[in-house]
Amino acid sequence: MTVLTNKPSTVPPGTASDARPQVESRSIGGLVKAYIALTKPRIIEQLLITTLPVMFLAARGLPPLWPAVATLVFGTLSAGSANALNCYIDRDIDATMRRTRRRPLARDQVSPHAALIFGIVLGALSTLGLGLTVNWVSAGLSLSAILFYVLVYSLLLKRRTAQNIVWGGIAGCMPVMIGWSGVTGRLDWTPLVLFGVVFLWTPPHTWTLAMRYKEDYAAAKVPMLPVVATERRVLIECIAYTWATVLCSLLLWPVAGTTLLYPAVAGVLGAVCLYEVHRLLRRHNAGIRGLDLRPMRFFHWSNAYLSLLFLAVAIDSLLV
């Protein structure tokens, strides 16, 4: 079945997206894909990578099957809720930026009202699901992550301060706490260390992406640090946060009582990460500027760093 729509464009005249056809053919399958895209699956994948290993750590081995499955399923709905609501709030700037102009709301594949309802329903289902099948500590943490991401980051910080991702990144740290509480029903110092790792990892990871899309953020009037500060300042702050990330990651060894495997892996991964971020500054000092710095190289490596670090957490938990 195919549905034909003829909606007026919500994109300001003169933008690249304004040239797209106003009549779009939508199959049911295409509409389903559009709603899935609203949840930003790639971001959800990264969040789940930090959730499951912490459950291994909390259980000191394989976590109970049902709490693990329920936490991952409803955690996915929770992250999807926050991302869909973020798409609703940012639909104007998403239509302006090259990196985001193919998102469903920017392309009029889903109406803003439908996206808003979709995000709220996902949030309600995730909170109730976690509360009824896992525990209400995890449910409360999940709801607080959604509210923080939507109300504090998306509405308050993102368009007003260059520190937006620093404090807004707290929402992305919550899966660590949810994973731990999903097994234990409480919080402890151990997940707080890993919370700190993700918190400190987020700014340099995001700022190197923003360096690549600096013109996009400037056009959308989003004051990401690379838009409002010099490249040198951005790189120095990336270095400072990366050092803090690596040092915080090593704290897990004494706090959680891991085997020697974890600090060995964390040390090697951290050394490579530090090499890559210092490499950016060395290239800048050599007179290389802009995209020639290759900031996305560090961005992609930082993704691998976090994934491999949390994989080490899971494997180490099986050895204790």
C-alpha positions in Angstrom: 0.0 0.0 0.0 1.3 3.5 -0.8 0.2 6.8 0.7 0.7 10.0 -1.2 1.2 13.2 0.8 1.3 16.8 -0.2 2.5 18.8 2.8 3.9 22.3 2.8 7.6 22.5 3.5 8.6 23.3 7.1 12.2 24.1 5.9 13.2 27.8 5.7 13.5 29.0 2.0 17.0 29.0 0.7 18.2 25.9 2.5 19.5 22.9 0.6 16.6 20.8 1.8 14.1 23.3 0.5 14.6 21.9 -3.0 13.2 18.5 -2.2 9.9 17.4 -3.8 6.8 18.3 -1.7 5.0 15.2 -2.9 6.4 12.0 -1.3 5.4 8.4 -1.9 5.4 6.5 1.4 4.9 2.8 1.7 4.0 1.3 5.1 7.5 -0.1 5.2 9.0 3.3 4.6 6.9 4.8 7.3 8.1 2.1 9.8 11.7 2.8 8.8 11.1 6.5 9.4 9.8 5.9 12.9 12.8 3.7 13.6 15.1 6.4 12.3 13.5 8.8 14.8 15.0 6.7 17.6 18.6 7.1 16.2 19.5 3.4 16.3 23.3 4.0 16.0 23.2 6.1 19.2 21.1 3.4 20.9 23.7 0.8 19.9 26.5 2.8 21.6 24.3 3.1 24.8 23.7 -0.6 24.9 27.4 -1.2 24.6 27.9 0.5 28.0 24.9 -1.2 29.6 25.4 -4.9 29.2 29.1 -5.1 30.4 28.1 -3.3 33.6 25.5 -6.0 34.2 28.3 -8.5 33.9 30.4 -6.5 36.4 27.5 -6.2 38.8 26.8 -9.9 38.7 30.5 -10.8 38.8 29.9 -13.1 35.8 26.9 -13.8 33.7 23.9 -11.6 34.8 20.5 -13.2 35.3 19.0 -13.7 31.8 15.6 -12.1 32.3 16.7 -8.9 34.1 19.4 -8.5 31.4 17.0 -9.0 28.5 14.4 -6.7 30.1 16.9 -4.0 30.8 18.2 -4.0 27.3 14.7 -4.1 25.7 13.2 -1.3 27.8 16.5 0.6 27.8 16.3 0.6 24.1 12.8 2.1 24.3 14.0 4.7 26.8 16.9 5.8 24.5 14.5 5.8 21.5 12.1 8.0 23.4 14.8 10.6 24.2 16.1 10.6 20.7 12.6 10.9 19.1 11.8 13.8 21.4 15.1 15.4 20.5 14.2 15.1 16.8 10.9 16.8 17.5 12.7 19.7 19.3 15.5 20.0 16.8 13.5 19.6 13.6 14.3 23.2 12.5 18.0 22.9 12.8 18.0 19.3 11.5 16.6 20.6 8.3 19.4 23.1 8.1 22.4 20.9 8.8 23.8 18.6 6.1 24.6 15.9 8.6 20.9 15.7 9.8 18.8 17.0 7.0 17.8 13.4 6.0 16.2 12.7 9.3 12.4 11.9 9.1 11.1 15.2 10.4 13.4 17.2 8.3 12.1 15.3 5.2 8.5 15.5 6.3 8.3 11.7 6.5 6.7 11.9 9.9 4.6 14.8 11.3 5.9 16.7 14.3 2.8 15.8 16.3 3.2 12.2 15.5 6.9 12.3 16.5 6.0 13.9 19.8 3.4 11.3 20.6 5.7 8.5 19.5 8.5 9.8 21.9 6.1 10.1 24.8 4.6 6.7 24.3 8.1 5.1 24.1 9.1 6.9 27.3 6.0 5.7 29.2 6.4 2.1 28.0 10.1 2.0 28.9 9.5 3.4 32.4 6.6 1.1 33.2 8.4 -1.8 31.6 11.6 -1.4 33.7 9.6 -0.8 36.9 7.4 -3.8 36.5 9.9 -6.3 35.1 13.3 -5.2 36.6 13.0 -2.7 39.5 11.8 0.9 40.1 15.4 2.1 40.7 16.2 1.4 37.1 12.9 2.8 36.0 13.5 6.0 37.8 17.0 6.4 36.4 15.6 5.7 32.9 13.0 8.4 33.2 15.5 10.9 34.7 17.8 10.3 31.7 14.9 11.0 29.2 13.9 14.1 31.0 17.4 15.4 31.4 18.2 14.8 27.7 15.0 16.5 26.5 14.5 19.3 29.0 18.0 20.2 30.1 20.2 19.4 27.1 17.8 19.8 24.1 15.7 22.7 25.4 18.0 24.5 27.8 21.7 24.0 26.9 22.2 23.0 23.3 21.4 26.4 21.7 22.7 28.6 24.5 26.1 27.5 25.6 29.3 26.0 24.3 29.2 23.7 27.4 26.1 22.1 26.1 27.6 18.6 25.4 29.6 18.7 28.7 26.6 18.7 30.9 24.1 17.4 28.4 26.3 14.3 28.1 25.1 13.2 31.6 22.1 11.6 30.0 24.3 9.4 27.9 26.1 8.2 31.1 22.9 6.9 32.7 22.8 3.5 31.0 25.8 2.6 33.1 23.8 3.2 36.3 20.7 1.5 34.8 22.7 -1.6 33.9 24.1 -1.8 37.5 20.8 -1.2 39.2 19.1 -3.7 36.9 21.2 -6.5 38.5 21.7 -5.2 42.1 18.6 -2.9 42.6 20.9 -0.2 44.0 23.7 2.1 43.2 27.4 1.9 44.2 30.8 3.5 43.7 31.7 1.1 40.9 29.1 2.3 38.4 30.0 5.9 39.3 33.5 5.3 38.1 32.2 4.1 34.7 29.7 6.9 34.7 32.7 9.2 35.0 34.5 7.5 32.2 31.5 8.1 29.8 31.0 11.6 31.1 34.7 12.6 30.4 34.8 10.7 27.1 31.8 12.5 25.7 33.2 16.1 25.1 36.3 15.2 23.0 34.3 12.6 21.1 31.6 15.1 20.2 33.9 18.1 19.7 35.9 16.3 17.0 32.7 15.5 15.2 31.7 19.1 15.5 35.1 20.2 14.1 34.1 18.2 10.9 30.7 19.8 10.7 31.6 23.2 12.1 29.9 25.1 9.2 26.7 23.1 9.8 26.5 24.0 13.5 27.3 27.6 12.7 24.6 27.8 10.1 22.1 26.3 12.7 23.4 28.7 15.3 24.3 25.9 17.7 27.3 27.2 19.8 29.3 24.0 19.8 32.8 24.7 21.1 34.5 24.4 17.7 32.1 27.1 16.4 32.9 29.7 19.1 36.5 28.9 20.0 39.8 28.6 18.2 41.0 25.2 17.0 43.8 25.3 19.4 41.6 25.8 22.4 39.3 23.0 21.2 42.2 20.6 20.9 43.7 21.5 24.3 40.4 20.8 25.9 40.1 17.5 24.0 43.5 16.5 25.4 42.5 17.5 28.9 39.3 15.5 28.8 41.0 12.5 27.2 43.7 12.4 29.9 40.9 12.6 32.5 39.0 9.8 30.8 42.0 7.5 30.8 42.9 8.2 34.4 39.2 7.7 35.5 39.1 4.3 33.6 42.1 3.1 35.6 40.2 3.8 38.9 38.0 0.9 38.2 40.8 -1.5 39.0 41.0 -0.7 42.7 37.4 0.3 43.2 35.9 -2.8 41.6 38.7 -5.2 42.4 39.2 -6.3 38.8 41.8 -8.8 37.6 45.0 -7.5 35.9 43.4 -8.0 32.5 41.2 -4.8 32.8 43.9 -2.3 33.7 46.2 -3.8 31.1 43.6 -3.4 28.4 42.5 0.1 29.7 46.2 1.2 29.7 46.8 0.1 26.1 43.6 1.6 24.8 44.2 4.8 26.8 47.7 5.1 25.4 46.4 4.9 21.8 43.6 7.4 22.5 46.1 9.8 24.0 48.4 9.4 21.0 45.6 10.2 18.6 44.4 13.3 20.4 48.0 14.6 20.9 48.5 13.9 17.2 45.8 16.4 16.4 47.5 19.1 18.3 50.9 18.3 16.7 49.4 18.6 13.3 47.8 21.9 14.3 51.2 23.2 15.6 52.7 22.2 12.2 50.3 24.6 10.5 47.6 22.1 9.4 44.1 23.5 9.8 40.4 22.6 9.4 39.4 19.3 7.8 43.1 18.6 7.0 43.6 17.9 10.7 41.4 14.8 10.1 39.4 15.1 13.4 37.1 12.3 12.4 40.0 9.9 12.8 40.0 10.6 16.5 36.1 10.5 16.5 36.1 7.0 15.1 38.9 5.8 17.3 37.1 7.1 20.4 34.1 5.0 19.5 36.3 2.0 19.3 38.0 2.9 22.6 34.7 3.0 24.5 33.4 -0.2 23.0 36.7 -2.1 23.6 37.0 -0.8 27.2 33.5 -1.9 28.1 34.2 -5.3 26.4 37.2 -5.6 28.7 34.9 -4.9 31.7 32.6 -7.8 30.6 35.4 -10.3 30.0 37.2 -9.4 33.2 34.0 -10.0 35.1 34.0 -13.6 33.9 37.5 -14.1 35.2 37.0 -13.0 38.8 
